[in-house]
Amino acid sequence: MLKFRQRSRSFLVLSLVVLFCLFLSLPVLAEGGSGDGSGGGHNTPLGLATSNPANGAANIAVNTQIKLTFNKNIINMSVKDNNVKCFALYNNGQQVPINVVMADDQIQPEYKREVTIVPQQVLQSGSNYTLKISPELQAKSGAVLGQEVKVSFTTAGKNVNPTTPKDNTGNTVKPTEPANQQTDANKNQAVQNQVMANNTADNDKLETSDNQVQAEQDENKPEQDKVINTEKSSTDDNKAQTADKDNGISKSVIAGIVVVVGALLLFYFFLRRK
């Protein structure tokens, strides 16, 4: 019996040691054996692999999203806060507000090298845009970009800027309204006044009807209060009965547990004596 206990303890200790070693090696196995999650090694410099749209592309949709792929993990939580600030989009020198979307490399490791730039507004047609990536962009392995990277593209369509007519002195000329437009405006005003008058009459009728409904509700309120009080008392009785049942069940469960524990203790002391 003593030898069996010693063997069991040895087997248990050995199993715990093996499980602990496997737990320590899980991060390395999850990253494919590289250990840093970059996929390119510590000595490989960080760089932009691809971009969509590509640098110099034209006829890009005004609702496009810019997708960037790097050669290392740049979305890990250790560098994510820094890297979110390393992207900026410009339109003729004016900065365009953007959202920088990065996945979680622990949940989606297949996206650990990808970043999506989502403009917060629809881009202008026929305009030149430039995405700038800061040299401070850093990979999980510690490698930095080292130099600014730019991706430029042109949106589809024509950039039409409406012109405002001006007189010889440079002042803005307000277009005159034709006589028939003024007549139509007067007619529309008369129609609006008539509609407002009708709405006022309808509102008065509705208010009178609401007062009548309120009076009827006040008359029926005592009877409703009686019904509510009756239902409340019935509900309280049901709750009391349910509580008594729960207390009875809980007492039974506690008694059963005490009996089982006592039986186990007696069995344990019986084995110790043998």
N, C-alpha and C positions, 0 to 999 in steps of 0.2 A: 504493500500500500504506500509506504514511504517513497520507494523508488518511482512509483507511478506519479506521485505528486511532484517529485523533483523533475521528472521528464516533462510533465505538463508545464511546469513553470519555465523550464529551459525553452521549450517550443514557443511559449507565449512571448518570452523576451526576444527570441530570434525573429518572430513574426513582426513585432513592433519595430525592430531595427530595420528590417527590409522595407516596411511601409514608410518609415521616416526617410530612408534614402530615395525611394521613388518619389515622395513628395518634394524633396529638394531638387530632383532632376526634371520635374514637370515643366518649369519655364523654358529650359533648354530644349526639351523635346518638342514643345509647342512651337518654337520658332524655327524648327527645321534644322536644329543643330548649330546655328550660327551663334546663338547666345545673346546677341544684341538686338535682334529683330530688324536689322537694317536690310538684310538680304544681300548686301554687297561687301561686307567686311569693314573693319575699322579703317583700313588704308585707302578705300575707294572714296574720292571726293564726292560731295553732294552736288547734284545737278538736276536740271529739268529735263526729263526724258521726252515727253510729248505734251502738246496742248491742243485743245479743240474749242474754238477755232485756232488754226495754226497762225504763226507769226506772218503777217503780210496778207492774210486772207481778206477777200472782199465779198460783197453781197451777203453779209451775215444778217440773220433775222434779228429784228429789234427786241425780241423777247428771249434772246439766247442766254444760256448759262455757260460760263467758261470752266472747262474741266481740265485740270492739270495733273500730270503724272510725274512723279520724281523717282529717282533710282534708290531711295532709302525711305525708311519709316520716319515720317515727319508729323504724325498725328498722335504719337504716344503722349500720355498725360504728363510726362516729365518735360516735354517741350511744347505742348499744345498751346498753353497760354501765351508763350512768346511768339509762336508762329502765326497765330490768328492776327496779330498786329502787323505782319510783314507783307500784306497785300493791299494795293491801292489802285483804283481805276480812275482814269482821267479822260476828259473830253475837251480837247482844245485848251488844255491847261487848267480846266476846272475839275475838281474832284467829284466823283459820282459816288453816292452812298451804296455800300455793298454789304452782303452777308457772306461770311467765310464758313463753309460747311465742311466739317471733318467728322469722320466716323469714329467709333471706339475700337481700337485695334485689339482689345481683349475679346470683344463680341464679334467683330467683323474683321479679322486679320487680313482678309483678301483686299481690303481697301486701305491698308496702312500707308500706302505711298500716294494716295489720291486726295485732291482738294477740289472742291467745287465753289466757284465764285458766282454768287447770285446777285445781280443788280437789284436794288430796292425800287427802281422805277424803270419804265419801258425806255429803251434807248432811242435816241433820235435817228430819224432816217437820213441816210447819206452822210453820216458823220464819222470822223476818225476817232477811235478809242485806243488807249494804251494802258495795259495792265503792267504795273511795276511790282517786282518781287524784291524785297529788301535783302541786302547781303547778310543780315543777321539771322536769316532762316536757318534753323538747326535741325539735324537728324537725331534720332534716339541714341545713336552711337557717339554723338558729340561733334560730328563733322558739320561745318557751316558752309553756306553757299559761297561766301567770300566776295561776291561781286553782284551788282544789281542786274537782274534779268528782266527784259521787257518783251511783252507780247502785244503787237499792234494789229488792228483789223479795222475794216470799214463796213458799216451797216448798209443794207440794201435801201434802194429808193433815192429820192432827191430831197435835199434840205431846202425847203421853201420858206423864206422869211417874208411875210406880208409887209407891204410898204404903206405908210400913211400919207395921204396927200397933204401938201403944204403950199402956202401962198408965197408971193415974192419976198415977203419979210421973214420967212422961215417959220411962221406960226401954223399950227395944225388947222386944216380946213374941215369944219363939220359939215357933212353932207346935208343938204336941205331935203325936207320931207315933201313929197308931192301933195297936192291939194286933196286928192282922193284918199291918200293914206290918213290925212288929218280927219277927214269925214268919217272914215272907218273907225278911227280911234274914238271919236265922239259917240258913235253908235255902240261900240264895245263898252264904253263907260256907262251908257244908259242901261244896257243889258245887265252889267254887273250890279248896278244900283237896284234894279228890279229883283235880281236873284237874292241880294242881301236882304231886301224887305221880306221876300217869301221865307227865307231861312229864319228871320226873326219871329214871324208868325208861327212857323212850325215849332220853334224852340219853346214858345209860350205854351203851345198845346201839349208838348211833351212834358213840360214842367208841371202842368196841371194834372196830367195823367200820373206822373211820379208821386205827386202829393196824395192822390187817391190810393195808390198802391201802398204807400207808406202807412196811411191810416188803417187799411185792412190788415197790414202786418201787425200793427200795434194791437188791434183787437184780438188777433189770433195768438199773440205772444203768451198770455197766461196758460192757454192749453198746451202750447209747445213746451213751456217750462215744466208743466206737470209730466209730460211724456219723457222729457230729458231726465228729470229727477228719478222717475221710475226705472228708466234704463240704467242710470248710474248706480242705483241701489242694487239692481240685479247683477251688474258687473262687479261691484265690490264683493257680493256674496260669492260669485264664481271665483274671484281672486283668492278669497279666504280659503275656499275649499281646495283650490289648486295648491296653495301654500302648505296646507295641512298634509296633502298627499306627498308633496316634495319632501317635507320634513320626515314623513314616515319612510320614504324610499331612502333618503340620505342616512337615516339612522340604521336601516337594514344593511346598507352597503358598508357603513363603518363597522358594524358588528361582525359582518362576514370577513372583513379585512383583519380585524383583531383575532378572530378564530384561526384564520389561515396562518398569520404570523406566529401565533402561539404554537400551532402544530409544527411549523417549520423549526422553531427553536427547540421544541421537545425532541424532534427527530435528529437535530444536530447534536444535542447533548447525548442522545442515545448512541450515535456513531462514535463520539469522542470516548465514551466509556469502553466500547469494544476495542 
